[in-house]
Amino acid sequence: MRSYVPGYEMRAPRNLPDTLDRMAHEPGTWKPFAGGTDLMVLLEAGKLPHKNFLSIWKLPELRGIETKSEYVTLGAVTSYSEIRRHALLARDFPLLCRAAAETGSVATQNRGTLGGNIANASPAADSPPALLVYDAELELVSARGTRWLPYQHFWKGYKQIELRSDELIRAIRLPREKTDWVHFYRKVGTRRAQAISKVCFAGAARLDAGRIADVRIALGSVAPTVLRAIETEKLLRREKLTPAIVQAARETLAREIAPINDMRSTARYRLLVAQNLLAEFCERIAP
């Protein structure tokens, strides 16, 4: 059953301050609308409960990719296609570019935004595991001011995020500190393209003298939120990748994730795939 379109209202503020003022003066009434690739699906299905939106698609304050020696900062309405075409991102943040390439169709990549993907808070989203691996930070803005939040602290539970009713995501900042690491990304779905992931795995590691000096591992679709595998990282850090260590890492990962049965897959399948992807990651980074 489709939604009754005249029952919805969309306004296009002139600039970011105008947007934030409207959100502050009518808290909870207006929500940002960027590319709309998630919200339009709900609208078409008659399942979009909120009625009032502010279009932020054309706001210049939310656009652009800024590169500095220590960080790369992406405006919240940066599209997946813009990410894919950016040469420095492809070189320094290949996991994010791979995630962008795995997201939907070309039409979705042209319209879908990184900030929208984050705010939608789906545990099956493609870009969040890469953002966790890269220690991303979010710039959250409101009429009251600006605050920065590590992305790993943004999730509070299934579809629950650390975003106040008068705030929106202005930018995503990525530290440029993993350029010499080995990177690994795999998305497993029903099809090779245009499929919601059954398991999404992102990892990066730096080796020193045959041992793992540092490592980041993140997964999607295996818990109520996108998950950073902290305990598995601790086990692998400062270790050589022997078969015994890889097996211990598989067992540790099994205790960290909490996959479920749903229409796309089973908990058992997700568990085995996640463990196998971890083993493949270890094989990739082994000296």
C-alpha positions in Angstrom: 0.0 0.0 0.0 1.5 3.3 -1.1 1.7 6.4 1.1 -0.7 9.3 0.6 1.8 11.8 -0.9 -0.2 15.0 -0.2 0.0 14.1 3.5 3.8 14.8 3.4 5.5 18.1 3.4 9.0 18.9 2.0 10.7 22.3 2.4 14.1 23.4 1.0 15.9 25.8 3.4 18.2 28.4 1.9 21.3 27.4 3.9 22.5 25.4 6.8 21.7 28.0 9.5 18.2 28.3 8.2 17.9 24.5 8.4 19.2 24.3 12.0 17.0 27.2 13.1 13.9 25.5 11.8 14.9 22.2 13.5 15.6 24.0 16.8 12.3 26.1 16.9 10.1 23.1 16.0 12.0 20.2 17.7 11.0 16.8 16.3 8.8 18.2 13.6 11.3 18.5 10.8 13.8 15.8 9.8 16.6 16.1 7.2 16.1 14.6 3.8 19.3 14.0 1.7 19.4 11.6 -1.2 16.2 9.9 -0.1 17.3 6.4 -1.3 16.2 4.8 2.0 13.2 7.0 2.8 11.6 6.7 -0.7 11.5 3.0 -0.3 9.5 3.4 2.9 7.3 6.0 1.2 6.5 3.7 -1.7 5.7 0.9 0.7 3.4 3.1 2.9 5.7 2.7 5.9 7.2 6.2 6.2 5.8 7.5 9.5 7.3 10.9 9.7 5.6 13.6 7.6 7.7 16.7 7.5 11.2 16.9 5.9 13.8 19.5 5.1 15.7 18.9 1.9 19.5 19.3 2.5 20.6 17.9 -0.8 21.8 21.2 -2.3 23.2 22.8 0.9 26.9 23.8 0.0 27.9 23.5 3.7 27.3 19.7 3.5 29.1 19.1 0.3 32.7 18.6 -0.8 35.7 16.4 0.1 38.5 18.3 1.9 42.0 16.7 2.1 44.6 17.7 4.6 47.9 16.1 5.8 46.2 14.5 8.8 42.6 14.1 7.8 40.2 13.7 4.9 36.8 15.3 5.6 33.7 14.4 3.6 30.5 16.5 3.6 27.5 14.5 4.8 25.8 14.6 1.4 28.8 13.3 -0.5 27.4 10.6 -2.8 28.8 7.1 -3.3 29.6 8.0 -6.9 31.7 11.0 -5.7 33.5 8.7 -3.3 34.2 6.1 -6.0 35.6 8.8 -8.3 38.0 10.4 -5.8 41.6 9.4 -6.4 42.9 10.0 -3.0 40.1 8.1 -1.3 40.8 5.2 -3.6 44.4 5.2 -2.6 44.2 5.9 1.2 40.7 4.6 2.0 40.1 1.7 -0.4 37.6 0.0 2.0 35.2 3.0 1.8 35.5 3.1 -2.0 34.8 -0.7 -2.2 31.8 -0.2 0.0 30.5 2.6 -2.2 30.9 0.4 -5.2 28.9 -2.4 -3.5 26.0 -0.2 -2.6 22.9 -0.7 -4.7 22.7 0.3 -8.4 24.4 3.2 -10.2 21.3 5.2 -9.7 21.5 4.6 -5.9 25.2 5.5 -5.9 24.5 8.7 -7.7 21.8 9.8 -5.2 22.7 8.0 -2.0 24.8 9.9 0.5 27.3 8.8 3.1 25.6 10.9 5.9 22.3 9.4 5.0 23.7 5.9 5.2 25.0 6.6 8.7 21.8 8.2 9.9 19.7 5.4 8.6 21.5 3.2 11.1 20.9 -0.1 9.4 23.2 -2.9 10.7 23.3 -4.3 7.2 24.7 -1.1 5.6 27.8 -1.4 3.4 29.9 1.7 4.4 29.7 1.6 8.3 32.2 -1.3 8.7 34.7 0.6 6.6 34.1 3.7 8.7 34.7 1.8 11.9 38.0 0.4 10.6 39.1 3.9 9.7 38.3 5.3 13.1 35.9 7.8 11.6 34.6 10.8 13.5 31.3 12.6 12.9 30.6 16.3 13.1 27.2 16.8 14.5 25.7 20.3 14.3 22.7 22.2 15.6 21.7 25.8 16.3 23.4 25.3 19.7 26.8 24.6 18.2 29.1 21.7 16.9 30.4 18.6 18.5 32.6 15.8 17.3 31.8 12.1 18.1 33.8 9.0 17.3 31.7 6.9 15.0 32.1 3.8 17.2 30.1 5.7 19.9 27.3 6.8 17.5 25.4 3.5 17.8 23.3 2.9 20.9 21.2 -0.1 19.7 19.2 -1.3 16.8 18.2 1.8 14.8 19.2 3.9 17.8 21.8 6.6 17.3 23.5 9.4 19.3 21.8 12.2 17.3 19.5 14.7 19.0 16.3 15.9 17.4 17.7 19.3 16.5 21.0 17.9 15.1 22.2 16.7 11.8 25.4 15.1 10.5 27.5 17.8 8.8 30.7 15.9 7.9 32.6 12.7 8.4 36.4 12.9 9.2 38.8 10.1 8.4 42.3 10.2 10.0 45.0 9.5 7.4 47.0 7.0 9.5 46.4 3.7 7.9 47.8 4.3 4.4 50.5 1.7 4.9 48.2 -1.0 6.2 46.8 -4.1 4.4 43.1 -3.6 3.7 40.4 -6.2 3.2 36.7 -5.9 2.4 34.1 -8.5 1.5 30.3 -8.3 1.2 28.4 -11.6 1.0 24.8 -11.4 -0.3 22.3 -13.4 -2.3 23.6 -11.9 -5.5 26.9 -10.2 -6.5 25.2 -6.9 -7.0 22.2 -4.9 -5.7 21.7 -7.1 -2.6 21.5 -6.4 1.1 24.4 -8.1 2.8 24.1 -11.3 4.8 27.5 -10.6 6.2 29.8 -7.6 5.5 33.4 -7.7 6.7 36.0 -4.9 6.7 39.5 -5.2 8.1 42.9 -3.5 8.1 46.2 -4.4 9.7 49.8 -3.3 10.0 52.6 -5.8 10.4 56.0 -5.4 12.0 58.6 -8.1 11.8 56.1 -10.8 11.0 53.7 -9.8 13.8 50.4 -7.9 13.8 51.4 -4.5 15.2 47.8 -3.1 15.0 44.5 -4.3 13.5 40.9 -3.1 13.0 38.0 -5.5 12.3 34.4 -4.5 11.8 31.3 -6.4 10.6 27.8 -5.7 9.5 24.6 -7.9 9.6 25.8 -10.0 12.5 24.5 -7.9 15.5 21.9 -5.3 16.2 24.4 -2.6 15.2 27.5 -2.6 13.0 30.1 -4.2 15.2 33.8 -3.5 15.9 35.4 -6.8 17.0 37.4 -5.4 19.8 38.2 -8.7 21.6 39.3 -10.4 18.3 41.5 -7.4 17.6 43.1 -7.8 21.1 43.8 -11.5 20.6 45.5 -10.9 17.2 47.5 -7.8 18.2 51.3 -8.6 18.6 50.8 -12.1 17.4 52.2 -14.1 14.5 49.5 -15.6 12.3 49.9 -19.2 13.1 47.0 -21.7 12.5 46.4 -21.9 16.2 46.1 -18.1 16.5 43.7 -17.9 13.5 41.5 -20.7 15.1 41.5 -18.8 18.4 40.5 -15.6 16.6 37.6 -17.5 14.9 36.4 -18.7 18.3 36.7 -15.2 19.8 34.8 -13.7 17.0 32.0 -16.2 17.4 31.5 -14.9 21.0 31.5 -11.3 19.9 28.8 -11.4 17.2 25.1 -12.2 17.6 23.7 -13.1 14.2 20.0 -13.9 13.8 17.7 -15.8 11.6 15.7 -13.6 9.2 14.3 -13.6 5.6 17.8 -13.1 4.1 19.8 -15.8 6.0 20.2 -17.9 9.1 22.3 -17.2 12.2 24.4 -20.4 11.6 25.2 -19.3 8.1 26.2 -15.8 9.1 28.4 -17.2 11.9 30.3 -19.5 9.6 30.7 -16.9 6.9 32.0 -14.3 9.4 34.5 -16.8 10.7 35.6 -17.7 7.2 36.0 -14.1 6.2 38.1 -13.5 9.3 40.3 -16.5 8.2 40.5 -15.0 4.7 41.5 -11.7 6.1 44.3 -13.3 8.2 45.5 -15.1 5.1 45.6 -11.9 3.1 47.7 -10.0 5.7 50.0 -12.9 6.5 53.6 -12.1 5.6 
